[in-house]
Amino acid sequence: MTQRLTEPTAEVALLTSRLVCIAMILGQVVFLGLAVFLVVSERSTPNAHFGRLLTLVGGAMLIVTGTLGFIIRSKMWQKRPVPPSKFILANILFFALLESPAFVGITAILIGGTMWPGVLIPVIAILVQAMAFPNPSPMEG
């Protein structure tokens, strides 16, 4: 016996997207807070060279994956109204593509033992995600 998956309603898609967005942002904020605490309290063992390298990698990732996230989401939302399942998928991809450079930037803070300039990467990624908080307009047409 096979089960057919049904298309979620717009309300369920919006709630799901918002919950995923909040969970992803909170994970980054908590990890960033931990990194700040460890660096400020001097409980990390710094490796300045590798920290700078990770900062550069995170910055490049932010530019590339951030751009990709916007392109993929806009392509998936081109035909309006967007089906709820496509709305959820586009949001998850968008936020995941911005989450990865944020974690690389936070790791650069931990490994480099300094906040600057690595903190810019997760802060920018988190702000972009917060500004792109899911709203129902793409599903409305």
N, CA, C and O atoms as a MOPAC input file, in Angstrom:
PM7 MOZYME 1SCF
protein

 N      0.83800 1    -1.17300 1     0.00000 1
 C      0.00000 1     0.00000 1     0.00000 1
 C      0.89300 1     1.25000 1     0.00000 1
 O      1.75700 1     1.40000 1     0.86400 1
 N      0.68700 1     2.10600 1    -0.93300 1
 C      1.48600 1     3.32600 1    -0.99900 1
 C      0.67200 1     4.50800 1    -0.49400 1
 O     -0.53800 1     4.59900 1    -0.70200 1
 N      1.38100 1     5.40900 1     0.17900 1
 C      0.73800 1     6.61800 1     0.66200 1
 C      1.09500 1     7.76400 1    -0.25800 1
 O      2.23000 1     7.87800 1    -0.72100 1
 N      0.13200 1     8.59900 1    -0.51300 1
 C      0.38300 1     9.79300 1    -1.31800 1
 C      0.55500 1    10.97700 1    -0.38900 1
 O     -0.23400 1    11.18100 1     0.53300 1
 N      1.56700 1    11.73100 1    -0.63500 1
 C      1.77200 1    12.95200 1     0.13500 1
 C      0.87300 1    14.03600 1    -0.44000 1
 O      0.77600 1    14.19900 1    -1.65600 1
 N      0.23300 1    14.75700 1     0.43000 1
 C     -0.63900 1    15.83000 1    -0.02700 1
 C      0.10400 1    17.15700 1     0.07300 1
 O      1.01200 1    17.32900 1     0.88600 1
 N     -0.30200 1    18.06200 1    -0.75900 1
 C      0.28700 1    19.41000 1    -0.75500 1
 C     -0.13300 1    20.10800 1     0.53200 1
 O     -1.31900 1    20.13200 1     0.85800 1
 N      0.82700 1    20.68000 1     1.27400 1
 C      0.44000 1    21.40100 1     2.49500 1
 C     -0.33600 1    22.66900 1     2.13900 1
 O     -0.23000 1    23.19200 1     1.02900 1
 N     -1.09600 1    23.13500 1     3.08000 1
 C     -1.80800 1    24.39500 1     2.86400 1
 C     -0.80900 1    25.55600 1     2.93900 1
 O      0.31400 1    25.38800 1     3.41400 1
 N     -1.22100 1    26.70800 1     2.47500 1
 C     -0.35400 1    27.88900 1     2.52500 1
 C     -0.01500 1    28.24400 1     3.97300 1
 O      1.10500 1    28.66100 1     4.26800 1
 N     -0.97100 1    28.08000 1     4.86100 1
 C     -0.73700 1    28.39400 1     6.27700 1
 C      0.31800 1    27.46600 1     6.87400 1
 O      1.20000 1    27.91500 1     7.60600 1
 N      0.22800 1    26.17900 1     6.56400 1
 C      1.20000 1    25.20500 1     7.06500 1
 C      2.57500 1    25.47700 1     6.46900 1
 O      3.58600 1    25.38900 1     7.16600 1
 N      2.61500 1    25.80400 1     5.19500 1
 C      3.89300 1    26.10300 1     4.53800 1
 C      4.54900 1    27.33200 1     5.16000 1
 O      5.76100 1    27.34700 1     5.37900 1
 N      3.75200 1    28.36300 1     5.44500 1
 C      4.29500 1    29.57500 1     6.05100 1
 C      4.80400 1    29.29000 1     7.46000 1
 O      5.89800 1    29.72300 1     7.82500 1
 N      4.02200 1    28.56800 1     8.24900 1
 C      4.43700 1    28.23100 1     9.60800 1
 C      5.69900 1    27.37800 1     9.60200 1
 O      6.61700 1    27.62300 1    10.38400 1
 N      5.75000 1    26.38500 1     8.73100 1
 C      6.92500 1    25.51000 1     8.63400 1
 C      8.16100 1    26.30900 1     8.24500 1
 O      9.22400 1    26.15100 1     8.84400 1
 N      8.01800 1    27.16300 1     7.24400 1
 C      9.15100 1    27.97800 1     6.79300 1
 C      9.63300 1    28.90900 1     7.89700 1
 O     10.83700 1    29.08100 1     8.09100 1
 N      8.69600 1    29.50600 1     8.61500 1
 C      9.07900 1    30.41500 1     9.69000 1
 C      9.77000 1    29.68400 1    10.83800 1
 O     10.74000 1    30.18800 1    11.40400 1
 N      9.27300 1    28.50000 1    11.18000 1
 C      9.90700 1    27.71800 1    12.25000 1
 C     11.32000 1    27.28600 1    11.87200 1
 O     12.23700 1    27.35000 1    12.69100 1
 N     11.48900 1    26.84600 1    10.63000 1
 C     12.82000 1    26.45300 1    10.15900 1
 C     13.75200 1    27.66600 1    10.17500 1
 O     14.90000 1    27.56200 1    10.60600 1
 N     13.26400 1    28.80100 1     9.71000 1
 C     14.05800 1    30.03300 1     9.70000 1
 C     14.49400 1    30.41100 1    11.11000 1
 O     15.66800 1    30.69800 1    11.34400 1
 N     13.55700 1    30.41200 1    12.04300 1
 C     13.87000 1    30.76600 1    13.42600 1
 C     14.88300 1    29.79000 1    14.01400 1
 O     15.83800 1    30.20500 1    14.67000 1
 N     14.67800 1    28.49400 1    13.78100 1
 C     15.59500 1    27.48900 1    14.31900 1
 C     17.00300 1    27.66400 1    13.75700 1
 O     17.98400 1    27.55900 1    14.49300 1
 N     17.10300 1    27.92600 1    12.47100 1
 C     18.42000 1    28.08700 1    11.85700 1
 C     19.11900 1    29.34500 1    12.37200 1
 O     20.31300 1    29.31100 1    12.66800 1
 N     18.39300 1    30.44000 1    12.47900 1
 C     18.98900 1    31.67800 1    12.97800 1
 C     19.39800 1    31.52000 1    14.44600 1
 O     20.48000 1    31.95800 1    14.83800 1
 N     18.54300 1    30.89900 1    15.25100 1
 C     18.87800 1    30.71100 1    16.66800 1
 C     20.13700 1    29.86500 1    16.84300 1
 O     20.95900 1    30.14700 1    17.71500 1
 N     20.28700 1    28.83900 1    16.02300 1
 C     21.49700 1    28.01300 1    16.09200 1
 C     22.74800 1    28.83700 1    15.83600 1
 O     23.75800 1    28.67100 1    16.51900 1
 N     22.68000 1    29.71600 1    14.86000 1
 C     23.82300 1    30.56200 1    14.54300 1
 C     24.09000 1    31.57600 1    15.65500 1
 O     25.24300 1    31.82300 1    16.01100 1
 N     23.02900 1    32.15900 1    16.19800 1
 C     23.18500 1    33.15500 1    17.25400 1
 C     23.78200 1    32.51700 1    18.51900 1
 O     24.66200 1    33.09700 1    19.15400 1
 N     23.29900 1    31.32800 1    18.87600 1
 C     23.82700 1    30.64900 1    20.06900 1
 C     25.29700 1    30.27800 1    19.87000 1
 O     26.11400 1    30.47500 1    20.77000 1
 N     25.63500 1    29.74400 1    18.70100 1
 C     27.02600 1    29.37500 1    18.43300 1
 C     27.91900 1    30.61900 1    18.40700 1
 O     29.04600 1    30.58100 1    18.90000 1
 N     27.42000 1    31.71700 1    17.83700 1
 C     28.17200 1    32.97300 1    17.82900 1
 C     28.37900 1    33.47100 1    19.25900 1
 O     29.46900 1    33.92900 1    19.60300 1
 N     27.34800 1    33.38400 1    20.08500 1
 C     27.47700 1    33.78300 1    21.48400 1
 C     28.52000 1    32.96000 1    22.22000 1
 O     29.29600 1    33.49400 1    23.01200 1
 N     28.53500 1    31.66100 1    21.95700 1
 C     29.54500 1    30.78800 1    22.56200 1
 C     30.94500 1    31.18800 1    22.10800 1
 O     31.86900 1    31.25500 1    22.91900 1
 N     31.10200 1    31.45300 1    20.81500 1
 C     32.41000 1    31.85000 1    20.28700 1
 C     32.87000 1    33.16400 1    20.90500 1
 O     34.03500 1    33.30000 1    21.28000 1
 N     31.97300 1    34.12000 1    21.01200 1
 C     32.31600 1    35.41300 1    21.61200 1
 C     32.75100 1    35.20800 1    23.06100 1
 O     33.75400 1    35.77100 1    23.49900 1
 N     32.00100 1    34.41000 1    23.79500 1
 C     32.35000 1    34.13300 1    25.19600 1
 C     33.73500 1    33.50700 1    25.30600 1
 O     34.54600 1    33.92600 1    26.13200 1
 N     34.00400 1    32.50300 1    24.47500 1
 C     35.29400 1    31.81600 1    24.55000 1
 C     36.45600 1    32.72800 1    24.16700 1
 O     37.52200 1    32.66200 1    24.78000 1
 N     36.26400 1    33.56800 1    23.17000 1
 C     37.34000 1    34.46800 1    22.73900 1
 C     37.55200 1    35.57600 1    23.76800 1
 O     38.69100 1    35.88300 1    24.11800 1
 N     36.47500 1    36.17400 1    24.25100 1
 C     36.59300 1    37.26500 1    25.22500 1
 C     37.19100 1    36.76700 1    26.53800 1
 O     37.98700 1    37.46500 1    27.16700 1
 N     36.80700 1    35.56400 1    26.94900 1
 C     37.33500 1    35.02300 1    28.20300 1
 C     38.69000 1    34.33400 1    27.99800 1
 O     39.24900 1    33.75900 1    28.93100 1
 N     39.21100 1    34.39900 1    26.76500 1
 C     40.51900 1    33.83100 1    26.41300 1
 C     40.61700 1    32.34200 1    26.72700 1
 O     41.63800 1    31.86500 1    27.22100 1
 N     39.53900 1    31.61700 1    26.43300 1
 C     39.51800 1    30.17300 1    26.66400 1
 C     39.74500 1    29.38100 1    25.38200 1
 O     39.67600 1    28.15200 1    25.39400 1
 N     40.01000 1    30.06500 1    24.29100 1
 C     40.30600 1    29.36000 1    23.05200 1
 C     41.80600 1    29.39700 1    22.80900 1
 O     42.50400 1    30.28700 1    23.29500 1
 N     42.28700 1    28.43200 1    22.06100 1
 C     43.70200 1    28.38000 1    21.71800 1
 C     43.83100 1    28.92400 1    20.29700 1
 O     43.52700 1    28.21800 1    19.33500 1
 N     44.28200 1    30.18200 1    20.15700 1
 C     44.27000 1    30.80900 1    18.84100 1
 C     45.32400 1    30.26800 1    17.87500 1
 O     46.43600 1    29.91200 1    18.26300 1
 N     44.93500 1    30.22200 1    16.62600 1
 C     45.82000 1    29.92900 1    15.51500 1
 C     45.51000 1    31.01200 1    14.48000 1
 O     44.66200 1    30.83000 1    13.60600 1
 N     46.21400 1    32.14100 1    14.59400 1
 C     45.88400 1    33.33500 1    13.81500 1
 C     45.90000 1    33.08800 1    12.31200 1
 O     45.02500 1    33.57900 1    11.59800 1
 N     46.87700 1    32.33900 1    11.82300 1
 C     46.98600 1    32.10700 1    10.38000 1
 C     45.77000 1    31.33700 1     9.86400 1
 O     45.16100 1    31.73400 1     8.87100 1
 N     45.42000 1    30.25100 1    10.52500 1
 C     44.28200 1    29.45200 1    10.08600 1
 C     42.97500 1    30.22800 1    10.27600 1
 O     42.05200 1    30.08800 1     9.47300 1
 N     42.89100 1    31.03900 1    11.32400 1
 C     41.71500 1    31.87400 1    11.53700 1
 C     41.50500 1    32.85600 1    10.40000 1
 O     40.38000 1    33.04700 1     9.94000 1
 N     42.60400 1    33.49000 1     9.93800 1
 C     42.50300 1    34.42100 1     8.79400 1
 C     42.08600 1    33.68800 1     7.52600 1
 O     41.27700 1    34.18500 1     6.74300 1
 N     42.65300 1    32.49100 1     7.33400 1
 C     42.28700 1    31.69200 1     6.16200 1
 C     40.79500 1    31.35200 1     6.18700 1
 O     40.10900 1    31.48400 1     5.17300 1
 N     40.29800 1    30.91600 1     7.33800 1
 C     38.87600 1    30.60700 1     7.45000 1
 C     38.00800 1    31.84300 1     7.25900 1
 O     36.90900 1    31.74300 1     6.71400 1
 N     38.47600 1    32.99200 1     7.69200 1
 C     37.73100 1    34.23200 1     7.48700 1
 C     37.59600 1    34.52500 1     6.00000 1
 O     36.52200 1    34.90200 1     5.53000 1
 N     38.68900 1    34.35200 1     5.26100 1
 C     38.63500 1    34.56000 1     3.80900 1
 C     37.70500 1    33.56100 1     3.13700 1
 O     36.92600 1    33.92600 1     2.25700 1
 N     37.78600 1    32.30600 1     3.55000 1
 C     36.91300 1    31.26700 1     2.99000 1
 C     35.45200 1    31.58700 1     3.30600 1
 O     34.58900 1    31.48600 1     2.43400 1
 N     35.17700 1    31.97300 1     4.55400 1
 C     33.81400 1    32.32500 1     4.94600 1
 C     33.27900 1    33.52000 1     4.17600 1
 O     32.11500 1    33.53400 1     3.77600 1
 N     34.12200 1    34.52000 1     3.96800 1
 C     33.70700 1    35.68900 1     3.19100 1
 C     33.37800 1    35.32500 1     1.75300 1
 O     32.37700 1    35.78000 1     1.20000 1
 N     34.23000 1    34.50100 1     1.15200 1
 C     33.97100 1    34.04800 1    -0.22200 1
 C     32.69500 1    33.20900 1    -0.27900 1
 O     31.89300 1    33.34200 1    -1.20300 1
 N     32.52100 1    32.34500 1     0.72100 1
 C     31.29600 1    31.54000 1     0.77500 1
 C     30.06100 1    32.41900 1     0.90300 1
 O     29.04600 1    32.16600 1     0.25500 1
 N     30.14300 1    33.44200 1     1.73200 1
 C     29.00300 1    34.33500 1     1.92600 1
 C     28.59200 1    34.98900 1     0.60800 1
 O     27.40600 1    35.08800 1     0.29400 1
 N     29.57900 1    35.42900 1    -0.14900 1
 C     29.28900 1    36.06300 1    -1.43800 1
 C     28.68700 1    35.05700 1    -2.41500 1
 O     27.67200 1    35.33200 1    -3.05400 1
 N     29.32000 1    33.89000 1    -2.52600 1
 C     28.88100 1    32.89900 1    -3.51500 1
 C     27.56300 1    32.23900 1    -3.10300 1
 O     26.61000 1    32.22000 1    -3.88200 1
 N     27.50600 1    31.69900 1    -1.88100 1
 C     26.28800 1    30.97800 1    -1.48500 1
 C     25.12200 1    31.93200 1    -1.23800 1
 O     23.96800 1    31.56800 1    -1.46200 1
 N     25.41400 1    33.15200 1    -0.77900 1
 C     24.34800 1    34.13600 1    -0.61900 1
 C     23.71500 1    34.48800 1    -1.94900 1
 O     22.49200 1    34.54100 1    -2.07500 1
 N     24.55900 1    34.72700 1    -2.93800 1
 C     24.06000 1    35.02100 1    -4.28300 1
 C     23.28300 1    33.83500 1    -4.84300 1
 O     22.20300 1    34.00300 1    -5.40900 1
 N     23.83600 1    32.64300 1    -4.68100 1
 C     23.14200 1    31.43500 1    -5.14200 1
 C     21.78900 1    31.28000 1    -4.46800 1
 O     20.80500 1    30.92600 1    -5.11800 1
 N     21.73400 1    31.54200 1    -3.18000 1
 C     20.47600 1    31.42100 1    -2.45000 1
 C     19.40400 1    32.33100 1    -3.02300 1
 O     18.26100 1    31.91500 1    -3.21100 1
 N     19.78100 1    33.58800 1    -3.30200 1
 C     18.81600 1    34.51900 1    -3.88100 1
 C     18.39700 1    34.08100 1    -5.28200 1
 O     17.21900 1    34.16600 1    -5.62900 1
 N     19.34900 1    33.61300 1    -6.09200 1
 C     19.03300 1    33.18000 1    -7.46300 1
 C     18.11900 1    31.96400 1    -7.44100 1
 O     17.10400 1    31.93800 1    -8.13800 1
 N     18.46700 1    30.96400 1    -6.65300 1
 C     17.65700 1    29.73800 1    -6.59600 1
 C     16.24600 1    30.04600 1    -6.11300 1
 O     15.26800 1    29.57400 1    -6.69200 1
 N     16.14400 1    30.83700 1    -5.05000 1
 C     14.81300 1    31.14700 1    -4.51700 1
 C     13.98600 1    31.94800 1    -5.51900 1
 O     12.79200 1    31.69200 1    -5.67400 1
 N     14.59700 1    32.90400 1    -6.19300 1
 C     13.82600 1    33.69000 1    -7.16200 1
 C     13.40700 1    32.84000 1    -8.36400 1
 O     12.31600 1    33.03000 1    -8.90300 1
 N     14.26100 1    31.90800 1    -8.78700 1
 C     13.89100 1    31.00600 1    -9.89200 1
 C     12.73900 1    30.09400 1    -9.47800 1
 O     11.81800 1    29.85700 1   -10.26000 1
 N     12.79200 1    29.58100 1    -8.24500 1
 C     11.73400 1    28.69000 1    -7.76700 1
 C     10.42500 1    29.43600 1    -7.56600 1
 O      9.35200 1    28.83400 1    -7.60500 1
 N     10.50800 1    30.75300 1    -7.34900 1
 C      9.31400 1    31.54900 1    -7.10300 1
 C      8.88000 1    32.34100 1    -8.33500 1
 O      8.03400 1    33.23000 1    -8.23200 1
 N      9.44800 1    32.02700 1    -9.49000 1
 C      9.17200 1    32.79500 1   -10.69200 1
 C      7.69600 1    32.71300 1   -11.09000 1
 O      7.07500 1    33.72700 1   -11.40700 1
 N      7.14800 1    31.51400 1   -11.07000 1
 C      5.75400 1    31.31200 1   -11.46500 1
 C      4.87100 1    31.49600 1   -10.23000 1
 O      4.97400 1    30.74100 1    -9.26300 1
 N      4.00600 1    32.50400 1   -10.27500 1
 C      3.14400 1    32.81900 1    -9.13200 1
 C      1.73000 1    32.32600 1    -9.39100 1
 O      1.30700 1    32.33100 1   -10.54700 1
 N      0.99900 1    31.91500 1    -8.41700 1
 C      1.38400 1    31.72700 1    -7.02900 1
 C      2.27200 1    30.48800 1    -6.86100 1
 O      2.12500 1    29.49700 1    -7.57700 1
 N      3.18200 1    30.57000 1    -5.91100 1
 C      4.11600 1    29.48000 1    -5.64500 1
 C      3.38600 1    28.39500 1    -4.84800 1
 O      2.73300 1    28.69900 1    -3.85000 1
 N      3.49300 1    27.12800 1    -5.28200 1
 C      2.88600 1    26.05000 1    -4.49300 1
 C      3.53200 1    25.98600 1    -3.10900 1
 O      4.73600 1    26.21300 1    -2.98300 1
 N      2.75500 1    25.68300 1    -2.07600 1
 C      3.29600 1    25.66700 1    -0.72000 1
 C      4.53000 1    24.77800 1    -0.52900 1
 O      5.45200 1    25.15500 1     0.19500 1
 N      4.55800 1    23.61000 1    -1.16700 1
 C      5.72700 1    22.72900 1    -0.99600 1
 C      6.98100 1    23.36400 1    -1.59900 1
 O      8.07400 1    23.23000 1    -1.04700 1
 N      6.82600 1    24.04600 1    -2.71300 1
 C      7.95400 1    24.74200 1    -3.34600 1
 C      8.38200 1    25.94500 1    -2.50400 1
 O      9.56700 1    26.27300 1    -2.45100 1
 N      7.44100 1    26.59200 1    -1.85700 1
 C      7.72700 1    27.71400 1    -0.96500 1
 C      8.60800 1    27.24800 1     0.19100 1
 O      9.59100 1    27.90500 1     0.53100 1
 N      8.25300 1    26.11400 1     0.79100 1
 C      9.03800 1    25.56100 1     1.90300 1
 C     10.44300 1    25.20600 1     1.43000 1
 O     11.42700 1    25.58900 1     2.06300 1
 N     10.53900 1    24.48000 1     0.32700 1
 C     11.83700 1    24.04200 1    -0.18900 1
 C     12.73000 1    25.23100 1    -0.53400 1
 O     13.91500 1    25.22700 1    -0.20000 1
 N     12.18600 1    26.23400 1    -1.18900 1
 C     12.97800 1    27.41200 1    -1.56800 1
 C     13.50800 1    28.12900 1    -0.32800 1
 O     14.65300 1    28.58000 1    -0.31200 1
 N     12.68600 1    28.23400 1     0.70200 1
 C     13.12600 1    28.89100 1     1.93500 1
 C     14.21500 1    28.08300 1     2.63900 1
 O     15.20600 1    28.65000 1     3.10000 1
 N     14.04100 1    26.78100 1     2.72400 1
 C     15.04900 1    25.95100 1     3.39200 1
 C     16.38300 1    26.04500 1     2.65800 1
 O     17.42900 1    26.18500 1     3.29000 1
 N     16.35200 1    25.96800 1     1.34000 1
 C     17.59700 1    26.08900 1     0.56000 1
 C     18.24400 1    27.45800 1     0.77500 1
 O     19.45500 1    27.55100 1     0.97600 1
 N     17.44700 1    28.50300 1     0.73300 1
 C     17.96100 1    29.86300 1     0.90800 1
 C     18.65200 1    30.01500 1     2.26500 1
 O     19.78000 1    30.50300 1     2.34300 1
 N     17.97000 1    29.59500 1     3.32900 1
 C     18.53800 1    29.75800 1     4.67100 1
 C     19.73800 1    28.83900 1     4.89900 1
 O     20.68400 1    29.22500 1     5.58600 1
 N     19.71700 1    27.65300 1     4.34400 1
 C     20.86500 1    26.74500 1     4.49100 1
 C     22.09100 1    27.29000 1     3.76700 1
 O     23.21300 1    27.16300 1     4.25700 1
 N     21.87800 1    27.89500 1     2.60500 1
 C     23.00600 1    28.46000 1     1.86100 1
 C     23.61800 1    29.65300 1     2.58200 1
 O     24.80000 1    29.94200 1     2.39600 1
 N     22.84600 1    30.34500 1     3.39400 1
 C     23.39900 1    31.45700 1     4.18300 1
 C     23.92700 1    30.98700 1     5.53800 1
 O     24.77700 1    31.64200 1     6.14100 1
 N     23.42300 1    29.86400 1     6.00600 1
 C     23.86500 1    29.34500 1     7.29800 1
 C     25.31000 1    28.83100 1     7.24300 1
 O     26.06800 1    29.01100 1     8.19600 1
 N     25.68700 1    28.20000 1     6.14400 1
 C     27.02100 1    27.60600 1     6.06000 1
 C     28.15000 1    28.63900 1     6.18600 1
 O     29.08600 1    28.38900 1     6.94600 1
 N     28.12000 1    29.78600 1     5.48700 1
 C     29.20900 1    30.74000 1     5.71000 1
 C     29.18700 1    31.33800 1     7.11200 1
 O     30.23600 1    31.70700 1     7.64000 1
 N     28.01000 1    31.43800 1     7.72100 1
 C     27.94000 1    31.95100 1     9.09400 1
 C     28.71200 1    31.02800 1    10.03400 1
 O     29.46500 1    31.50000 1    10.88600 1
 N     28.53100 1    29.72500 1     9.88400 1
 C     29.24400 1    28.78800 1    10.75000 1
 C     30.74500 1    28.77800 1    10.46300 1
 O     31.54700 1    28.59200 1    11.37800 1
 N     31.12700 1    28.97400 1     9.21600 1
 C     32.56000 1    29.06600 1     8.89900 1
 C     33.14900 1    30.32300 1     9.55000 1
 O     34.25200 1    30.28300 1    10.09500 1
 N     32.41200 1    31.43300 1     9.49300 1
 C     32.87500 1    32.66700 1    10.13000 1
 C     33.00300 1    32.52300 1    11.64000 1
 O     33.95500 1    33.02300 1    12.23900 1
 N     32.03700 1    31.83800 1    12.25300 1
 C     32.09200 1    31.62100 1    13.70300 1
 C     33.27200 1    30.72700 1    14.05500 1
 O     33.95600 1    30.95800 1    15.05200 1
 N     33.50800 1    29.72000 1    13.24800 1
 C     34.65600 1    28.83600 1    13.46400 1
 C     35.95800 1    29.62000 1    13.31100 1
 O     36.91800 1    29.36700 1    14.03900 1
 N     36.00100 1    30.56400 1    12.37700 1
 C     37.19000 1    31.41500 1    12.21100 1
 C     37.44200 1    32.24300 1    13.46900 1
 O     38.59200 1    32.44600 1    13.85700 1
 N     36.38700 1    32.71500 1    14.10000 1
 C     36.52700 1    33.45800 1    15.35500 1
 C     37.13500 1    32.56300 1    16.42300 1
 O     38.06700 1    32.95800 1    17.12300 1
 N     36.59900 1    31.35400 1    16.54200 1
 C     37.09500 1    30.41600 1    17.55600 1
 C     38.54900 1    30.04200 1    17.31500 1
 O     39.36200 1    30.04600 1    18.24000 1
 N     38.86900 1    29.72200 1    16.07900 1
 C     40.23000 1    29.25500 1    15.77900 1
 C     41.22200 1    30.41500 1    15.78400 1
 O     42.34000 1    30.27100 1    16.27900 1
 N     40.82100 1    31.55800 1    15.24000 1
 C     41.72400 1    32.70700 1    15.17800 1
 C     41.91800 1    33.39600 1    16.51400 1
 O     42.90900 1    34.09800 1    16.71500 1
 N     40.97300 1    33.20000 1    17.43600 1
 C     41.09400 1    33.81100 1    18.75300 1
 C     40.81700 1    35.30300 1    18.76600 1
 O     41.13600 1    35.98200 1    19.74200 1
 N     40.22300 1    35.82700 1    17.69000 1
 C     39.91400 1    37.25100 1    17.62100 1
 C     38.55000 1    37.42900 1    16.95500 1
 O     38.12900 1    36.63100 1    16.11800 1
 N     37.89000 1    38.49200 1    17.35400 1
 C     36.54800 1    38.74800 1    16.81300 1
 C     36.60000 1    39.38000 1    15.41900 1
 O     35.76000 1    39.09500 1    14.56500 1
 N     37.57700 1    40.22300 1    15.20700 1
 C     37.62600 1    41.01400 1    13.98300 1
 C     38.54800 1    40.41300 1    12.96100 1
 O     39.64300 1    40.01100 1    13.35700 1
 N     38.24100 1    40.30900 1    11.73100 1
 C     37.02000 1    40.69500 1    11.03300 1
 C     36.02800 1    39.54600 1    10.88000 1
 O     34.98200 1    39.70600 1    10.25200 1
 N     36.35800 1    38.37100 1    11.46000 1
 C     35.51800 1    37.18700 1    11.28200 1
 C     34.07700 1    37.35500 1    11.69900 1
 O     33.19200 1    36.70500 1    11.14200 1
 N     33.82200 1    38.22100 1    12.67700 1
 C     32.45800 1    38.40600 1    13.18000 1
 C     31.53400 1    39.00700 1    12.12300 1
 O     30.31600 1    38.84200 1    12.20100 1
 N     32.10000 1    39.69900 1    11.14200 1
 C     31.27200 1    40.30000 1    10.09600 1
 C     30.50500 1    39.25100 1     9.29300 1
 O     29.36600 1    39.48600 1     8.88700 1
 N     31.12300 1    38.10300 1     9.06600 1
 C     30.49600 1    37.07200 1     8.22800 1
 C     29.20200 1    36.56000 1     8.85600 1
 O     28.15500 1    36.63000 1     8.21200 1
 N     29.23200 1    36.04200 1    10.10200 1
 C     27.96100 1    35.57200 1    10.66400 1
 C     26.95500 1    36.70000 1    10.89300 1
 O     25.75300 1    36.48700 1    10.74100 1
 N     27.41800 1    37.87600 1    11.25000 1
 C     26.48300 1    38.98500 1    11.47600 1
 C     25.75200 1    39.34200 1    10.18400 1
 O     24.53400 1    39.52100 1    10.19100 1
 N     26.48100 1    39.44500 1     9.08300 1
 C     25.84600 1    39.74700 1     7.78700 1
 C     24.88800 1    38.63300 1     7.39000 1
 O     23.76400 1    38.90000 1     6.96700 1
 N     25.33200 1    37.37700 1     7.52500 1
 C     24.47600 1    36.24700 1     7.15000 1
 C     23.20100 1    36.20900 1     7.98500 1
 O     22.11700 1    35.97400 1     7.45100 1
 N     23.32300 1    36.43800 1     9.28700 1
 C     22.15200 1    36.41800 1    10.17100 1
 C     21.20700 1    37.56900 1     9.83700 1
 O     19.99000 1    37.38700 1     9.81300 1
 N     21.76000 1    38.75200 1     9.57900 1
 C     20.91400 1    39.90000 1     9.22400 1
 C     20.16600 1    39.67900 1     7.90400 1
 O     18.99000 1    40.02500 1     7.78700 1
 N     20.85100 1    39.10700 1     6.92200 1
 C     20.19000 1    38.82400 1     5.63800 1
 C     19.06400 1    37.81300 1     5.84400 1
 O     17.98000 1    37.97000 1     5.28300 1
 N     19.31300 1    36.78500 1     6.63900 1
 C     18.27300 1    35.78600 1     6.90600 1
 C     17.08900 1    36.41600 1     7.64200 1
 O     15.93400 1    36.12400 1     7.33500 1
 N     17.38400 1    37.27500 1     8.60800 1
 C     16.30200 1    37.91300 1     9.36000 1
 C     15.47300 1    38.83300 1     8.45900 1
 O     14.25000 1    38.89800 1     8.58700 1
 N     16.14100 1    39.53700 1     7.55200 1
 C     15.41200 1    40.43200 1     6.63900 1
 C     14.59500 1    39.64900 1     5.61600 1
 O     13.61500 1    40.16500 1     5.07900 1
 N     14.99400 1    38.40300 1     5.34200 1
 C     14.27900 1    37.57300 1     4.37500 1
 C     13.29600 1    36.62800 1     5.07300 1
 O     12.93300 1    35.59100 1     4.51800 1
 N     12.86900 1    36.97900 1     6.28000 1
 C     11.93800 1    36.15100 1     7.03600 1
 C     10.72000 1    35.84900 1     6.16400 1
 O     10.14800 1    36.75700 1     5.56100 1
 N     10.32300 1    34.57400 1     6.09500 1
 C      9.24400 1    34.16900 1     5.17400 1
 C      7.92700 1    34.92500 1     5.39500 1
 O      7.45700 1    35.07800 1     6.52300 1
 N      7.35600 1    35.38700 1     4.29300 1
 C      6.03000 1    35.98500 1     4.31200 1
 C      5.20100 1    35.31500 1     3.22200 1
 O      5.75800 1    34.73800 1     2.28800 1
 N      3.88100 1    35.38500 1     3.33100 1
 C      3.02800 1    34.60300 1     2.42500 1
 C      2.87300 1    35.15700 1     1.01200 1
 O      2.23400 1    34.50600 1     0.18400 1
 N      3.42100 1    36.31500 1     0.70100 1
 C      3.14800 1    36.94800 1    -0.59800 1
 C      3.47800 1    36.08000 1    -1.82300 1
 O      2.72600 1    36.12800 1    -2.79600 1
 N      4.56900 1    35.28400 1    -1.82700 1
 C      4.82200 1    34.46400 1    -3.02900 1
 C      3.72800 1    33.42900 1    -3.28900 1
 O      3.49000 1    33.05100 1    -4.43600 1
 N      3.06500 1    32.97200 1    -2.23100 1
 C      2.00900 1    31.96600 1    -2.42000 1
 C      0.67700 1    32.61300 1    -2.81200 1
 O     -0.25600 1    31.92200 1    -3.21900 1
 N      0.59500 1    33.92500 1    -2.69000 1
 C     -0.65000 1    34.62800 1    -2.99300 1
 C     -0.74400 1    35.07100 1    -4.44800 1
 O     -1.82300 1    35.38400 1    -4.95000 1
 N      0.39500 1    35.09100 1    -5.10500 1
 C      0.36000 1    35.42900 1    -6.52000 1
 C      0.78200 1    36.75000 1    -6.88100 1
 O      0.77500 1    37.09900 1    -8.06200 1

